[in-house]
Amino acid sequence: FGDETWITFENATKRVGIGTLAPTEKLHVVLNETSEGLSAVRGVAASTAGSAYGVYGQSAGFKGRGVMGEATGTSSIGVMGLATNSSSTGVWGEGSNQGVYGKSDLSTGKGVFGQVTSPTGYSGYFDGGKFYISGNTGIGTTSPAKKLHVYGSAQVKDTLFASVVKITNS
């Protein structure tokens, strides 16, 4: 360990601190701003047979979280997934109710955000099943005024079904 690293054990509270003299959790690891490295905690699963987990979290409690990330700094990320192979997945969600859930309470927030830097990639890709949106959907606009609001040209390759057609110049 370097000169600035310390490990503490508080027997009365049964907490272990690495990089902190005042652990507040059962295991409390702090990577301070002068530390070199990328991770405060790192788990590596190198198994090539079956399922292996670098870090595994499980919750059986009401509203529990098996793994939680919290972003409190500017441009910080609470949980990040990184896929460096064309057949790998950065973040995977699977569940009988919601596999991946995103929520934002800000008026400009995004519950789930996708971004791609390649002109041929997908920032969102959905295969199979149905796609449900309860609010308005905008294509080319961030302020859709109708259930489907397309700003720009639209092309329908097959058949367009409409019960009422109203054409206006707006």
MDAnalysis code that builds the backbone (N, CA, C; Angstrom):
import MDAnalysis as mda
import numpy as np

u = mda.Universe.empty(510, n_residues=170, atom_resindex=np.repeat(np.arange(170), 3), trajectory=True)
u.add_TopologyAttr("name", ["N", "CA", "C"] * 170)
u.add_TopologyAttr("resid", np.arange(1, 171))
u.add_TopologyAttr("resname", ["PHE", "GLY", "ASP", "GLU", "THR", "TRP", "ILE", "THR", "PHE", "GLU", "ASN", "ALA", "THR", "LYS", "ARG", "VAL", "GLY", "ILE", "GLY", "THR", "LEU", "ALA", "PRO", "THR", "GLU", "LYS", "LEU", "HIS", "VAL", "VAL", "LEU", "ASN", "GLU", "THR", "SER", "GLU", "GLY", "LEU", "SER", "ALA", "VAL", "ARG", "GLY", "VAL", "ALA", "ALA", "SER", "THR", "ALA", "GLY", "SER", "ALA", "TYR", "GLY", "VAL", "TYR", "GLY", "GLN", "SER", "ALA", "GLY", "PHE", "LYS", "GLY", "ARG", "GLY", "VAL", "MET", "GLY", "GLU", "ALA", "THR", "GLY", "THR", "SER", "SER", "ILE", "GLY", "VAL", "MET", "GLY", "LEU", "ALA", "THR", "ASN", "SER", "SER", "SER", "THR", "GLY", "VAL", "TRP", "GLY", "GLU", "GLY", "SER", "ASN", "GLN", "GLY", "VAL", "TYR", "GLY", "LYS", "SER", "ASP", "LEU", "SER", "THR", "GLY", "LYS", "GLY", "VAL", "PHE", "GLY", "GLN", "VAL", "THR", "SER", "PRO", "THR", "GLY", "TYR", "SER", "GLY", "TYR", "PHE", "ASP", "GLY", "GLY", "LYS", "PHE", "TYR", "ILE", "SER", "GLY", "ASN", "THR", "GLY", "ILE", "GLY", "THR", "THR", "SER", "PRO", "ALA", "LYS", "LYS", "LEU", "HIS", "VAL", "TYR", "GLY", "SER", "ALA", "GLN", "VAL", "LYS", "ASP", "THR", "LEU", "PHE", "ALA", "SER", "VAL", "VAL", "LYS", "ILE", "THR", "ASN", "SER"])
u.atoms.positions = np.array([
    [0.837, -1.185, 0.000],
    [0.000, 0.000, 0.000],
    [0.874, 1.238, 0.000],
    [0.388, 2.310, -0.578],
    [1.114, 3.567, -0.595],
    [1.017, 4.273, 0.741],
    [1.681, 5.405, 0.852],
    [1.683, 6.173, 2.095],
    [0.307, 6.697, 2.472],
    [-0.571, 6.929, 1.488],
    [-1.875, 7.524, 1.761],
    [-2.985, 6.487, 1.913],
    [-2.683, 5.212, 1.921],
    [-3.697, 4.172, 2.007],
    [-3.741, 3.630, 3.427],
    [-4.937, 3.444, 3.956],
    [-5.094, 2.872, 5.272],
    [-6.259, 1.911, 5.288],
    [-6.155, 0.937, 6.143],
    [-7.220, -0.036, 6.335],
    [-7.606, 0.027, 7.806],
    [-8.876, 0.160, 8.087],
    [-9.342, 0.220, 9.460],
    [-10.374, -0.867, 9.696],
    [-10.456, -1.304, 10.920],
    [-11.484, -2.269, 11.308],
    [-12.074, -1.788, 12.617],
    [-13.349, -1.483, 12.612],
    [-14.031, -1.065, 13.826],
    [-14.768, -2.261, 14.391],
    [-14.248, -2.826, 15.453],
    [-14.834, -4.029, 16.024],
    [-16.224, -3.775, 16.585],
    [-16.444, -2.585, 17.159],
    [-17.746, -2.297, 17.763],
    [-18.859, -2.279, 16.715],
    [-18.573, -1.770, 15.516],
    [-19.599, -1.695, 14.492],
    [-19.447, -2.779, 13.436],
    [-18.363, -3.547, 13.507],
    [-18.076, -4.606, 12.549],
    [-18.066, -4.061, 11.125],
    [-17.309, -2.989, 10.934],
    [-17.156, -2.358, 9.634],
    [-15.687, -2.339, 9.260],
    [-15.438, -2.536, 7.974],
    [-14.074, -2.496, 7.461],
    [-13.966, -1.317, 6.509],
    [-12.934, -0.513, 6.690],
    [-12.717, 0.624, 5.821],
    [-11.385, 0.509, 5.106],
    [-11.392, 0.708, 3.818],
    [-10.170, 0.770, 3.034],
    [-10.129, 2.152, 2.400],
    [-9.131, 2.934, 2.755],
    [-9.037, 4.304, 2.266],
    [-9.862, 5.276, 3.074],
    [-10.444, 4.837, 4.196],
    [-11.228, 5.717, 5.067],
    [-11.019, 5.303, 6.515],
    [-10.954, 6.295, 7.393],
    [-10.841, 6.015, 8.822],
    [-12.205, 5.916, 9.490],
    [-13.269, 6.245, 8.750],
    [-14.615, 6.228, 9.319],
    [-15.567, 5.464, 8.398],
    [-15.443, 4.133, 8.342],
    [-16.340, 3.365, 7.460],
    [-17.788, 3.465, 7.915],
    [-18.687, 3.648, 6.965],
    [-20.114, 3.750, 7.274],
    [-20.888, 2.522, 6.802],
    [-20.240, 1.620, 6.107],
    [-20.867, 0.398, 5.606],
    [-20.068, -0.802, 6.110],
    [-20.596, -2.009, 5.915],
    [-19.867, -3.215, 6.318],
    [-18.490, -3.271, 5.654],
    [-18.436, -2.930, 4.353],
    [-17.172, -2.758, 3.651],
    [-17.248, -1.418, 2.947],
    [-16.383, -0.503, 3.317],
    [-16.402, 0.862, 2.793],
    [-15.037, 1.134, 2.160],
    [-15.042, 1.274, 0.835],
    [-13.809, 1.505, 0.089],
    [-13.862, 2.898, -0.509],
    [-12.816, 3.688, -0.310],
    [-12.748, 5.044, -0.838],
    [-11.524, 5.151, -1.738],
    [-11.750, 5.608, -2.954],
    [-10.673, 5.907, -3.896],
    [-10.654, 7.424, -3.992],
    [-9.695, 8.070, -3.319],
    [-9.710, 9.528, -3.291],
    [-9.178, 10.110, -4.581],
    [-9.336, 11.439, -4.721],
    [-8.994, 12.081, -5.987],
    [-7.510, 12.058, -6.314],
    [-6.648, 11.736, -5.361],
    [-5.228, 11.661, -5.667],
    [-4.781, 10.241, -5.994],
    [-5.708, 9.289, -5.876],
    [-5.363, 7.898, -6.153],
    [-5.202, 7.666, -7.649],
    [-4.316, 6.772, -7.990],
    [-4.166, 6.370, -9.381],
    [-4.871, 5.044, -9.565],
    [-5.564, 4.886, -10.665],
    [-6.299, 3.659, -10.916],
    [-7.715, 3.973, -11.339],
    [-8.410, 2.964, -11.769],
    [-9.738, 3.163, -12.316],
    [-10.851, 2.734, -11.386],
    [-10.587, 1.860, -10.447],
    [-11.672, 1.262, -9.680],
    [-11.375, 1.258, -8.194],
    [-12.390, 1.537, -7.393],
    [-12.266, 1.352, -5.957],
    [-12.426, -0.130, -5.630],
    [-13.316, -0.809, -6.352],
    [-13.520, -2.247, -6.199],
    [-13.564, -2.843, -7.595],
    [-12.896, -3.951, -7.790],
    [-12.895, -4.591, -9.104],
    [-13.138, -6.084, -8.928],
    [-14.051, -6.602, -9.720],
    [-14.305, -8.030, -9.735],
    [-14.046, -8.555, -11.139],
    [-13.357, -9.653, -11.263],
    [-13.038, -10.235, -12.569],
    [-13.525, -11.675, -12.592],
    [-14.297, -12.013, -13.613],
    [-14.757, -13.382, -13.806],
    [-14.067, -13.910, -15.050],
    [-13.112, -14.794, -14.890],
    [-12.322, -15.285, -16.014],
    [-12.726, -16.679, -16.463],
    [-13.795, -17.218, -15.911],
    [-14.231, -18.561, -16.258],
    [-14.713, -18.611, -17.705],
    [-14.364, -19.662, -18.408],
    [-14.834, -19.845, -19.785],
    [-15.941, -20.881, -19.870],
    [-16.315, -21.479, -18.746],
    [-17.375, -22.489, -18.733],
    [-18.465, -22.074, -17.753],
    [-19.688, -21.997, -18.213],
    [-20.796, -21.672, -17.333],
    [-20.849, -20.196, -16.977],
    [-21.697, -19.882, -16.016],
    [-21.861, -18.497, -15.579],
    [-20.811, -18.144, -14.550],
    [-20.266, -16.955, -14.671],
    [-19.320, -16.443, -13.692],
    [-19.607, -14.957, -13.517],
    [-19.405, -14.450, -12.327],
    [-19.721, -13.062, -12.026],
    [-18.495, -12.399, -11.415],
    [-18.118, -11.249, -11.959],
    [-17.050, -10.463, -11.355],
    [-17.529, -9.835, -10.066],
    [-18.720, -9.281, -10.077],
    [-19.365, -8.735, -8.893],
    [-20.814, -9.203, -8.945],
    [-21.305, -9.731, -7.850],
    [-22.669, -10.247, -7.799],
    [-23.405, -9.595, -6.645],
    [-24.571, -9.082, -6.910],
    [-25.399, -8.510, -5.860],
    [-26.766, -9.143, -5.902],
    [-27.348, -9.371, -4.748],
    [-28.674, -9.978, -4.672],
    [-29.479, -9.272, -3.600],
    [-30.752, -9.069, -3.872],
    [-31.638, -8.467, -2.888],
    [-32.931, -9.260, -2.844],
    [-33.340, -9.625, -1.667],
    [-34.621, -10.311, -1.498],
    [-35.614, -9.418, -0.762],
    [-35.197, -8.209, -0.424],
    [-36.042, -7.300, 0.336],
    [-36.939, -6.452, -0.549],
    [-37.980, -5.899, 0.050],
    [-38.906, -5.021, -0.637],
    [-38.155, -3.780, -1.103],
    [-38.259, -3.477, -2.375],
    [-37.559, -2.351, -3.005],
    [-36.049, -2.438, -2.823],
    [-35.517, -3.614, -2.633],
    [-34.079, -3.787, -2.496],
    [-33.380, -3.667, -3.838],
    [-32.100, -3.477, -3.802],
    [-31.281, -3.374, -5.005],
    [-30.098, -4.322, -4.843],
    [-29.953, -5.240, -5.776],
    [-28.808, -6.146, -5.729],
    [-27.508, -5.399, -5.950],
    [-27.490, -4.526, -6.920],
    [-26.344, -3.664, -7.190],
    [-26.908, -2.282, -7.487],
    [-26.329, -1.264, -6.880],
    [-26.816, 0.092, -7.099],
    [-25.647, 1.003, -7.391],
    [-25.835, 1.913, -8.308],
    [-24.854, 2.943, -8.568],
    [-25.499, 4.293, -8.383],
    [-24.757, 5.235, -7.861],
    [-25.284, 6.579, -7.640],
    [-24.305, 7.584, -8.229],
    [-24.803, 8.455, -9.070],
    [-23.980, 9.494, -9.672],
    [-24.288, 10.814, -8.988],
    [-23.308, 11.391, -8.317],
    [-23.525, 12.645, -7.599],
    [-22.680, 13.780, -8.146],
    [-21.726, 13.495, -8.993],
    [-20.868, 14.531, -9.556],
    [-21.288, 14.903, -10.964],
    [-20.819, 16.043, -11.424],
    [-21.106, 16.492, -12.782],
    [-20.569, 15.482, -13.787],
    [-21.402, 15.105, -14.737],
    [-21.057, 14.142, -15.794],
    [-20.624, 12.787, -15.246],
    [-21.071, 12.429, -14.058],
    [-20.716, 11.125, -13.503],
    [-21.769, 10.088, -13.884],
    [-21.438, 8.822, -13.725],
    [-22.298, 7.712, -14.117],
    [-22.480, 6.797, -12.916],
    [-23.724, 6.463, -12.601],
    [-23.991, 5.585, -11.464],
    [-23.608, 4.148, -11.742],
    [-24.049, 3.600, -12.836],
    [-23.697, 2.244, -13.250],
    [-23.324, 2.304, -14.719],
    [-22.225, 1.711, -15.075],
    [-21.772, 1.748, -16.465],
    [-21.481, 0.336, -16.937],
    [-21.886, 0.042, -18.140],
    [-21.540, -1.219, -18.766],
    [-20.673, -0.922, -19.972],
    [-19.701, -1.742, -20.207],
    [-18.776, -1.537, -21.313],
    [-18.610, -2.842, -22.069],
    [-18.892, -2.833, -23.357],
    [-18.711, -4.011, -24.205],
    [-17.582, -3.706, -25.179],
    [-16.516, -4.478, -25.124],
    [-15.366, -4.227, -25.992],
    [-15.215, -5.277, -27.078],
    [-16.199, -6.153, -27.199],
    [-16.180, -7.206, -28.209],
    [-17.503, -7.129, -28.959],
    [-17.502, -7.405, -30.235],
    [-18.729, -7.279, -31.029],
    [-19.831, -8.247, -30.599],
    [-19.509, -9.270, -29.840],
    [-20.550, -10.205, -29.383],
    [-20.764, -10.109, -27.873],
    [-20.318, -9.022, -27.240],
    [-20.524, -8.870, -25.804],
    [-21.574, -7.801, -25.525],
    [-22.032, -7.733, -24.280],
    [-23.074, -6.798, -23.871],
    [-22.586, -6.009, -22.674],
    [-22.732, -4.679, -22.723],
    [-22.289, -3.830, -21.619],
    [-23.184, -3.939, -20.407],
    [-24.477, -3.814, -20.579],
    [-25.440, -3.941, -19.484],
    [-26.533, -4.886, -19.947],
    [-26.855, -5.849, -19.126],
    [-27.874, -6.837, -19.470],
    [-28.934, -6.825, -18.387],
    [-30.180, -6.828, -18.781],
    [-31.264, -6.908, -17.823],
    [-32.203, -8.021, -18.219],
    [-32.618, -8.804, -17.263],
    [-33.528, -9.919, -17.530],
    [-34.466, -10.030, -16.343],
    [-35.735, -10.146, -16.602],
    [-36.662, -10.253, -15.482],
    [-38.048, -10.631, -15.935],
    [-38.836, -11.124, -14.994],
    [-40.213, -11.484, -15.323],
    [-41.100, -10.244, -15.369],
    [-40.652, -9.123, -14.831],
    [-41.413, -7.882, -14.893],
    [-40.643, -6.852, -15.708],
    [-39.563, -6.312, -15.204],
    [-38.712, -5.396, -15.962],
    [-37.287, -5.935, -15.970],
    [-36.735, -6.066, -17.163],
    [-35.335, -6.466, -17.254],
    [-34.423, -5.289, -16.977],
    [-34.728, -4.151, -17.560],
    [-33.992, -2.913, -17.314],
    [-35.031, -1.834, -17.057],
    [-34.820, -1.049, -16.040],
    [-35.770, -0.007, -15.667],
    [-35.017, 1.308, -15.537],
    [-35.537, 2.348, -16.142],
    [-34.942, 3.665, -16.020],
    [-35.986, 4.667, -15.597],
    [-35.593, 5.617, -14.760],
    [-36.531, 6.622, -14.265],
    [-35.780, 7.922, -14.040],
    [-36.416, 9.026, -14.382],
    [-35.880, 10.339, -14.076],
    [-37.006, 11.219, -13.571],
    [-36.748, 11.958, -12.510],
    [-37.741, 12.865, -11.959],
    [-37.559, 14.302, -12.454],
    [-36.550, 14.553, -13.275],
    [-36.297, 15.887, -13.798],
    [-37.116, 16.136, -15.055],
    [-37.546, 17.361, -15.267],
    [-38.336, 17.673, -16.466],
    [-37.515, 17.491, -17.738],
    [-36.215, 17.612, -17.660],
    [-35.345, 17.406, -18.827],
    [-34.591, 16.090, -18.735],
    [-34.936, 15.255, -17.768],
    [-34.219, 14.003, -17.553],
    [-34.599, 12.933, -18.560],
    [-33.814, 11.875, -18.594],
    [-34.044, 10.743, -19.475],
    [-34.009, 9.479, -18.622],
    [-35.106, 8.729, -18.610],
    [-35.138, 7.482, -17.846],
    [-34.143, 6.478, -18.394],
    [-34.090, 6.354, -19.687],
    [-33.116, 5.504, -20.364],
    [-32.556, 6.321, -21.518],
    [-31.253, 6.332, -21.664],
    [-30.609, 7.133, -22.704],
    [-29.689, 6.229, -23.514],
    [-29.795, 6.301, -24.813],
    [-28.909, 5.548, -25.688],
    [-28.183, 6.493, -26.622],
    [-26.933, 6.195, -26.888],
    [-26.141, 7.038, -27.774],
    [-25.178, 6.149, -28.543],
    [-25.016, 6.457, -29.824],
    [-24.078, 5.703, -30.643],
    [-23.251, 6.709, -31.438],
    [-21.982, 6.424, -31.629],
    [-21.114, 7.346, -32.368],
    [-20.860, 6.882, -33.795],
    [-21.353, 5.711, -34.145],
    [-21.194, 5.178, -35.497],
    [-22.423, 5.521, -36.333],
    [-22.256, 5.920, -37.590],
    [-23.431, 6.236, -38.413],
    [-24.287, 5.012, -38.746],
    [-23.781, 3.807, -38.528],
    [-24.554, 2.599, -38.828],
    [-25.021, 1.863, -37.578],
    [-24.671, 2.366, -36.395],
    [-25.062, 1.713, -35.146],
    [-26.454, 2.120, -34.701],
    [-26.935, 1.524, -33.628],
    [-28.274, 1.779, -33.082],
    [-28.137, 2.323, -31.659],
    [-28.767, 3.443, -31.362],
    [-28.788, 3.926, -29.981],
    [-29.881, 3.214, -29.186],
    [-30.813, 2.605, -29.868],
    [-31.834, 1.761, -29.265],
    [-32.215, 0.690, -30.274],
    [-32.295, -0.527, -29.830],
    [-32.620, -1.628, -30.743],
    [-33.537, -2.588, -29.997],
    [-34.706, -2.835, -30.553],
    [-35.684, -3.708, -29.918],
    [-36.073, -4.787, -30.911],
    [-36.037, -6.029, -30.479],
    [-36.293, -7.152, -31.365],
    [-37.422, -7.995, -30.787],
    [-38.499, -8.133, -31.531],
    [-39.611, -8.982, -31.099],
    [-40.555, -8.280, -30.150],
    [-41.669, -8.905, -29.930],
    [-42.648, -8.373, -28.994],
    [-43.295, -7.093, -29.475],
    [-43.854, -6.368, -28.554],
    [-44.533, -5.108, -28.838],
    [-43.721, -3.979, -28.219],
    [-43.990, -2.783, -28.670],
    [-43.338, -1.598, -28.136],
    [-44.437, -0.657, -27.682],
    [-44.500, -0.329, -26.408],
    [-45.579, 0.488, -25.866],
    [-45.030, 1.818, -25.364],
    [-45.678, 2.901, -25.776],
    [-45.349, 4.237, -25.293],
    [-46.663, 4.880, -24.867],
    [-46.755, 5.309, -23.627],
    [-48.013, 5.890, -23.162],
    [-48.129, 7.364, -23.523],
    [-47.024, 8.062, -23.662],
    [-47.058, 9.486, -23.985],
    [-46.870, 9.725, -25.474],
    [-46.506, 10.950, -25.819],
    [-46.257, 11.313, -27.206],
    [-44.852, 10.896, -27.617],
    [-44.706, 10.561, -28.900],
    [-43.433, 10.125, -29.450],
    [-42.982, 11.103, -30.518],
    [-41.755, 11.564, -30.396],
    [-41.222, 12.494, -31.376],
    [-40.091, 11.880, -32.164],
    [-40.141, 12.043, -33.467],
    [-39.044, 11.654, -34.353],
    [-38.573, 12.941, -35.006],
    [-37.365, 13.351, -34.683],
    [-36.840, 14.610, -35.183],
    [-37.281, 15.811, -34.373],
    [-37.981, 15.585, -33.273],
    [-38.419, 16.667, -32.401],
    [-38.362, 16.200, -30.952],
    [-37.977, 17.092, -30.056],
    [-37.962, 16.773, -28.629],
    [-39.228, 17.238, -27.928],
    [-40.148, 17.838, -28.676],
    [-41.417, 18.275, -28.074],
    [-42.592, 17.841, -28.952],
    [-42.865, 16.532, -28.981],
    [-43.975, 16.042, -29.813],
    [-45.322, 16.533, -29.292],
    [-46.169, 16.985, -30.216],
    [-47.486, 17.504, -29.859],
    [-48.583, 16.462, -30.015],
    [-48.312, 15.348, -30.646],
    [-49.295, 14.287, -30.886],
    [-48.693, 12.946, -30.490],
    [-49.529, 11.917, -30.531],
    [-49.047, 10.571, -30.216],
    [-47.822, 10.201, -31.046],
    [-47.850, 10.539, -32.335],
    [-46.670, 10.379, -33.187],
    [-46.455, 11.691, -33.911],
    [-45.324, 12.317, -33.645],
    [-45.000, 13.616, -34.227],
    [-43.673, 13.455, -34.978],
    [-43.753, 13.536, -36.299],
    [-42.567, 13.387, -37.144],
    [-42.216, 14.756, -37.699],
    [-41.010, 15.212, -37.407],
    [-40.526, 16.468, -37.966],
    [-39.570, 16.097, -39.097],
    [-40.016, 16.259, -40.297],
    [-39.256, 15.835, -41.472],
    [-40.099, 14.878, -42.291],
    [-39.488, 14.215, -43.210],
    [-40.196, 13.286, -44.099],
    [-40.422, 11.949, -43.419],
    [-41.483, 11.278, -43.825],
    [-41.776, 9.934, -43.335],
    [-42.012, 9.042, -44.541],
    [-41.605, 7.798, -44.427],
    [-41.794, 6.842, -45.518],
    [-42.434, 5.591, -44.965],
    [-43.473, 5.117, -45.642],
    [-44.134, 3.877, -45.283],
    [-43.918, 2.925, -46.447],
    [-43.275, 1.801, -46.182],
    [-42.940, 0.862, -47.254],
    [-44.109, -0.047, -47.609],
    [-44.908, -0.405, -46.623],
    [-45.998, -1.338, -46.862],
    [-47.324, -0.586, -46.912],
    [-48.176, -0.764, -45.951],
    [-49.506, -0.169, -45.952],
    [-49.653, 0.747, -44.751],
    [-50.241, 1.900, -44.955],
    [-50.540, 2.822, -43.868],
    [-52.026, 2.722, -43.587],
    [-52.387, 2.344, -42.369],
    [-53.783, 2.223, -41.966],
    [-54.181, 3.462, -41.184],
    [-55.304, 4.073, -41.545],
    [-55.805, 5.242, -40.829],
    [-57.328, 5.203, -40.873],
    [-57.947, 5.461, -39.711],
    [-59.413, 5.477, -39.685],
    [-59.954, 6.834, -40.135],
    [-59.227, 7.897, -39.820],
    [-59.615, 9.244, -40.244],
    [-58.349, 9.930, -40.733],
    [-58.426, 10.533, -41.906],
    [-57.284, 11.257, -42.437],
    [-57.661, 12.727, -42.527],
    [-56.867, 13.560, -41.842],
    [-57.093, 14.995, -41.855],
    [-55.770, 15.625, -42.278],
    [-55.765, 16.342, -43.357],
    [-54.552, 16.957, -43.863],
    [-54.630, 18.445, -43.597],
    [-53.631, 18.953, -42.887],
    [-53.548, 20.393, -42.637],
    [-52.123, 20.853, -42.924],
    [-51.960, 22.098, -43.208],
    [-50.626, 22.680, -43.381],
    [-50.214, 23.296, -42.052],
    [-49.329, 22.606, -41.347],
    [-48.861, 23.160, -40.078],
    [-47.416, 22.841, -39.859],
])
